Amino acid sequence: MNNYVWNDIKKRAEKMETFRQRLENSNIILFGARMNGNYAYKKIKKEYAVYAFSDNNQELWGGTYQGISVISPEKLKEITNCFVVITTSEFYYLPIKKQLNDMGIDGITYMEYVLIHHYDKLEMVYSRLLEDEFSKKTYLYILMAYLTCDMACFRNIFVRHQYFEIPEFCIPCRNEVFVDCGAYTGDTLENYINIKVGIFKKIYCFEPTEKIFHALNIRKNRLLGEWALEEKQIVTEEKLVASKNGIKYFMDDGNGEASNRSIEEKFMKSKTIIAVSLDEYFADKKEKPTFIKADIEGEEVEMLEGAAKIIAEKKPLLAICVYHKIDDLYEIPILLKQFHPEYKMAIRHHMLNYYESVLYCY
């Protein structure tokens, strides 16, 4: 079955190859002038000149995004040799494809762009890096969900127990040092303590959002009492985990676990936050991480780069989210294999939509 699905993906890649020349010879429009569009722009501009952004949000029309004009969809008809890359959230791929088709505008999704330019890396992860057959199946169905926009694909691979699905991640150990990057309100913290039956050395929780950090500490104090733990066993830090120590900015955009984003430059509605590298944070500490979990809204690569020394020297267990950016599905496994070639890798998917794909390294 895995080979059948992979052959389907391979055929799609071969078919998509015909669009490479279009990308080289067209005025490229990125449809989606928000976070996903920003990320895609940073990738695409390395290969091609981007003519403009477009978006269905009227408030953006006539302005600029990343220094490039934002135009209304109707304006696309006026652009000679226009070719669109849809860079919105995957949830909007199909309606925007239909919108463009009704207008007679050619385009592809960002997932299809990735398939054209990075098929070899996707194949490397599938054929060489993933350890078990269910991981291979999971990887294929994740890719097919992005390519077909059919979320029914996730029913074939859905499993529970996020961050603890692989047996190696569930073994209690008195010397374990667990690092929770993106601790949110302590949901993973509580699951960890329950699964490990209160047996561990120390936990470090990093959460940069003030209101959520307060909630995290409420849960921490409850767990300390319920499990008769020493206060020093759980450390909470109101900080962002990044590639190096310093200052970043944080955009507070409403409520919910996915509402806050790290950004490079200060602008209205953003606030200053402290960023730390795990390598630098643990440099003067006796204990080093033996298990690192990360769900940090697309900053996972930066976090891993800031933990390269720990990973290379200590080979901690890693449970890293790879769903925030499509490119993470190949970039993060390849990066970690470079950091420590002996890692075994598995991937599991923990929700019936595009969220909660986790790479397990052990």
Secondary structure, 3 states (H helix, E strand, C coil): CHHHHHHHHHHHHHHHHHHHHHHHHCEEEEECCCHHHHHHHHHHCCCCCEEEEECCCHHHCCCEECCEEEECHHHHHHCCCEEEEECCCHHHHHHHHHHHHHHCCCEEEHHHHHHHHHHHHHHHHHHHHECCHHHHHHHHHHHHHHHHCCHHHHHHCECCCCCCCCHHHCCCCCCCEEEEECCCCCHHHHHHHHHCCCCCCEEEEECCCHHHHHHHHHHHHHHHHHCCCCHHHEEEECCEECCCCEEEEEEECCCCCCCEEEECCCCCCEEEEEEECHHHHCCCCCCCCCEEEECCCCCHHHHHHCCHHHHHHHCCEEEEECCCCCCHHHHHHHHHHHHCCCCCEEEEECCCCCCCEEEEEC
